[in-house]
Amino acid sequence: MLDDHNRAGCLRLRRFWISLFDRSSSKRSLVNIDQRNSSEESEDHDKQLSLDRPSTLVSSEPVRFESCCDFSASRSLPNAVDPPPKYPESPSTVRSMSTVMSVVESTMQELDDDLRTLSLQIHGQYTGKLRTRIKRLSPSSKDHPELMFEERYAHDTLCDFMESHGFSVTRHYLGLDTAWKAQFTHGKGGRTLGINSEMDALPVIGHACGHNLIAVSGVGVAIAVKSALQTYDVPGTVVLLGTPGEYDEDKVILPTTYPQTGEEGGAGKAVMLERGGYRDMDACLMCHPAAGPADSVSLGSCLAMQSLDAEFYGQSAHAGNAPWDGTNALDAAFLAYSSISVLRQQIRPDHRIHGVIQGCKSAVNVIPDYAGMRWLVRAPTKDQLSALVERVKACFEGAALATSCRLKLTEGIPYHDLRQNSVLATCFSHAVSNCFGMNICQRGFGASTDFGNVSYEVPSLHPSFAIPTVTNGGNHTPAFAESARSTEAHKATMAVSKGLAWTGFRIIADDEFFQQVRGAYVSERAEVGRSRRPNLSSETRQTEQ
């Protein structure tokens, strides 16, 4: 089946029953939740039953990555489908968790208008009646989206909103001007659930990756879990992080004029991770919009990525009168570009290298004494990425040597590949498939996210969900920015957010379920270590032989 972009989409291939009755009891049974809600069964009967029906999952098998920023990557259809990972649960727990969804939904419904308004405020591009409405509600709102580490209006607006809903808010968190933390604790002890809200937009084309939707999703999930903790008197903590500067790949200022302190180049979550922002979390959740078939959600991985800024320094001279006195830095840049173009023939099909030569203001009759380049290198895992980066760096070094130029190479904060926790993925899929009729698949994406770094440190889930777009209107296009402020996009965001809230509450409330989440995290991390590919030196020796 093809979607509107003629790409293989998510298919409902087969239903699988998850074993529901293998366990005699849980360490923290939620029977008390079931007892408190026995009188509410009639109205929510159909929805509660839907959570006991099987979910739809497509097995994880090798995928074919599309272009570097294409979030709607295609995949080859499997010959066979294996059932998803199973986790046992008692009948009482299932019934109790079913009632939790009604609390989540009612909370999200109450918030819906406010979340829609927040999304439009952060989006910052609206006209006509929408503009009148937003300006009436928030006269200080900006008429343009905010770029990485400049999300000041979004920072203040979201902090105010979380404070108004009973969260303790830390502004300018961890020394970052536009980062923030909203925390709510109920009772004593319990686990800590982390959630992320992104806010930044792209230069020129605005919220063409839909981060306004990610922002309000995080807000909705946090408040819904807070409501469930209070309703069922479950001890635990909810932490919502406002994470600025996701776009490492969109930095356009050269390192010679741009301080290299880390966050200015993007990777806001990686910076916050290094500074301890995720230290106390037991798990972390977020989501991301994309193009794709209607009502579809993907739980695939993303590519690991490394940014490289290469600067060549030469010697200026009169190009007509004494060119032999000069050392042409632009020649070095073009030689490096050609070397990398040749290298592409020898790399794996799922690896990516792409870059630009940045502008120079020299006159045409002057030998250029400076040339700058911006490159992104990607691979399916961080270990494969490390090996590929070394091969790309050799191209820069060879060009500098051949032209007698001096090379300055600046490496940005690397983005790790995304590690989806299999138990969290199954739980979330179960909720959104059966409650909201969403189709679940596992597609690999050629894009990258700094949430991958988080997924290496704590059990994590980062579903990508489809919003309606026009043909050729996927992520990082002006058309997607238009789609990101549509009513249909908001509805899709809310459905996914409800599934995340349901999953997040279970992380806090169900001891045995969390042990399975943690066990999957440990085993998957060990599997990553065992599956490391040969290092560069061994690959090089094989090639030479």
Buried (B, 14 or more C-beta within 10 A) or exposed (E): EEBBBEBBBBBBBBEBEBEBEEBEEBEBBBBBBBEBBEEEBEEBEEBBEBBBEBBBBBBBBEBBBBEBBBBBBBBEEBEEBEBBBBBBBBEBBBBBBBBBBBBBBBBBEEBBEBBBBBBBBBBBBBEEEBBEEBEEEBEEBBEEBBBBBBBBBBBBBBBEBBEEBEBEBBBEBBEBBBBBBBBBBBEEEBBBBBBBBBBBBBEEBBBBBBBBBBBBBBBBBBBBBBBBBBBBEBBBBBBBBBBBBBBBBBBEEBBEEBEEEBBBBBBBBBBBBBBEBBEEBBBBBBBBBBBBBBBBBBBBBBBBBBBBBBBBBBBBBEBEEEEEEBBBBBBBBBBBBEBBEEBEEEBEEBBBBBBEBBEBEBEEEBBBBBBBBBBBBBBBBBBBBBBBBBBBBBBBBBBBEEBEBBBBBBBBBBBBBBBBBBBBBBBBBBBBBBBBEBBBBBBBBBBBBBBBBBBBBBBBBBBBBBBBBBEEBBBBBBBBBBBBBEEEBBBBBBBBBBBBBBBBBBBBBBEBBBBBBBEBBEEBBEEBEEEEBEEBEEBBEEEEE
